[in-house]
Amino acid sequence: MRGMARTEDRETSGSIEAWREQRYDRAPERTDELFTTISGLDTEPLYAPDNTDVDYERDLGYPGEYPFTRGVYPSMYRGRLWTMRQFAGFGTAEETNARFRYLLDHGQTGLSTAFDMPTLMGYDSDHPRSLGEVGREGVAVDSLADAETLFAGIPLGDVSTSMTINSPAAILLAYYVCVGEQQGVPRDQLRGTAQTDILKEYIAQKEWIYPPEPSMRLVTDMVEFCSRQRPPFHPISISGYHIREAGSNAAQELAFTLADGFAYVEAAIERGLDVDDFAPRLSFFFNAHLDFFEEIAKYRAARRIWARELRERFGARSERSLLMRFHTQTAGVSLTAQQPEVNIVRTALEALAAVLGGTQSLHTNSFDEALALPTEEAARLALRTQQVIAHESGVAAAIDPLGGSYHVEELTSLLEAQAYEYFDRIEKLGGVIPAIKDNFFQREIAEASFRYQAEVESGKRVVVGVNRYLLDDEEPIPILKIDPALETKQIERLAAVKAGRDSAVVESRLAALKDAAARDDVNLMPLIVDAARDYVTLGEMCDALREVWGVWRETPVF
């Protein structure tokens, strides 16, 4: 019958080694392209029981059960789809509020806020260093007045809000708490995440203010505040995303992110917090790059390592402490200015990898982001990409559908092993902060980035539209342009806020903050919330802490 092979026509090889010798090696491989992952892991032509070592009970288990390789919840997407977020933030709070409303109207299920560079660096819009940068690559937030406008008409008790902010994260959290108070939302109903991950700033993104030690104190203050005050808010989103965007490979992203996470756990325990009181509030943020199977394996390895270390190293007793819940964003660094429409395909593949890897929240980059902040149309198309994956592809019907794949399981184990090799090296340097001061992470990322770029320039690592399949003439696409007049508008708004305050109250709030910052036994969060409520600006509070703690200067890596 057609489709049936007769037994006598088959040659049984007996093992994968024999198959390779008898069959595969007789046909030459292509030599114009690499067959390694982006992390440099060799990819075998075929995976089978002969060349994988997977113990189902030890390494996989079931979704919602230790070691959580297959997912943190028993029903995963059959019970609830991932939260669909689109990064939004530009100009003033009014413009960003309008974009928030637009995305919510089109089916977004969580807000994700991008701040401009002055806000990220702790400067008000009227500071000389802010000139020309206000509202350019995110929204300008100088005071509680801006936060009030940013979330006007958006019920904070019903929506989860993510904020990409690090050094001034405590101040933005305080503004968020105050807006919640004004809306009548109890603190125990405020849901969201502040990124807060200052360690990855020293490692990769470089948007820090203070030296590492006081910065870690401020992070731990936030963790303690959220643990004591009990809002369902994640005080840290431990971020591998920016480590990857800086040029790391998947293995480094996995290892360095988890090492940072362990450092935050150690700091909180040293503060006297019980691991089961704060660990369930920690979340993670990973990149979704283009090496499809390696990315899926990365997420699965991350869950397994986190669960093991929280239980065995840190003595967590609650199952919720072992769950690595993470947000994913597709790789901005993979987007190309050449043939930007091709980025739609890249983003779809990356988003699919994130979903197959079991993410709890997802942002899909817009195809025009290699050129500018996204237009409304591009952001809507990026959101529709998630919705098609969720509702039309069928991948949400089965939990961990690639679990048990010889290829995926082998990659998961290899990435896990590489992560533990990095953990050992970091420990020998004295931990994460000594390794940062020694430029260990920075050198590793620089070397990985150099290797990748050399592969692209040699043509062995193909980037469509960049080093292969080029177009001679490309039609320009419409891009979002920020009106320079918005900077003047924001500065005038800030002047009005300052003019309407009680200056004596402002001075007393700043004096109290500086006094507490000079001591080691005071949690700064209640003081920051009090200052925020009285419209003390972000720049004023950051300047007060700069006066006490100083600023950090990195030794360059060449």
HELIX and SHEET records of a PDB file:
HELIX    1   1 THR A    7  ASP A    9  5                                   3    
HELIX    2   2 ILE A   16  GLN A   22  1                                   7    
HELIX    3   3 TYR A   24  ARG A   26  5                                   3    
HELIX    4   4 PRO A   49  ASN A   51  5                                   3    
HELIX    5   5 TYR A   56  LEU A   60  3                                   5    
HELIX    6   6 MET A   76  ARG A   78  5                                   3    
HELIX    7   7 ALA A   93  ASP A  105  1                                  13    
HELIX    8   8 MET A  117  LEU A  120  1                                   4    
HELIX    9   9 PRO A  128  SER A  130  5                                   3    
HELIX   10  10 LEU A  144  LEU A  150  1                                   7    
HELIX   11  11 ALA A  169  GLN A  183  1                                  15    
HELIX   12  12 ARG A  187  GLN A  189  5                                   3    
HELIX   13  13 ILE A  198  LYS A  200  1                                   3    
HELIX   14  14 GLU A  201  GLN A  205  3                                   5    
HELIX   15  15 PRO A  212  GLN A  229  1                                  18    
HELIX   16  16 TYR A  241  GLU A  245  1                                   5    
HELIX   17  17 ALA A  250  ARG A  271  1                                  22    
HELIX   18  18 VAL A  275  PHE A  278  1                                   4    
HELIX   19  19 ALA A  279  ARG A  281  5                                   3    
HELIX   20  20 PHE A  292  GLU A  312  1                                  21    
HELIX   21  21 GLU A  319  LEU A  322  5                                   4    
HELIX   22  22 GLY A  332  SER A  334  5                                   3    
HELIX   23  23 PRO A  340  VAL A  342  5                                   3    
HELIX   24  24 ASN A  343  LEU A  356  1                                  14    
HELIX   25  25 GLU A  376  HIS A  391  1                                  16    
HELIX   26  26 TYR A  406  LYS A  428  1                                  23    
HELIX   27  27 VAL A  432  LYS A  437  1                                   6    
HELIX   28  28 PHE A  440  SER A  458  1                                  19    
HELIX   29  29 ALA A  485  ALA A  499  1                                  15    
HELIX   30  30 SER A  503  ALA A  517  1                                  15    
HELIX   31  31 MET A  525  ARG A  533  1                                   9    
HELIX   32  32 LEU A  538  TRP A  549  1                                  12    
SHEET    1   A 9 PHE A 233  HIS A 234  0                                        
SHEET    2   A 9 GLY A 192  ALA A 194  1                                        
SHEET    3   A 9 THR A 161  THR A 164  1                                        
SHEET    4   A 9 GLY A 110  ALA A 114  1                                        
SHEET    5   A 9 THR A  83  ALA A  88  1                                        
SHEET    6   A 9 SER A 361  HIS A 363  1                                        
SHEET    7   A 9 PHE A 326  THR A 330  1                                        
SHEET    8   A 9 LEU A 282  ALA A 288  1                                        
SHEET    9   A 9 ILE A 236  SER A 239  1                                        
END                                                                             
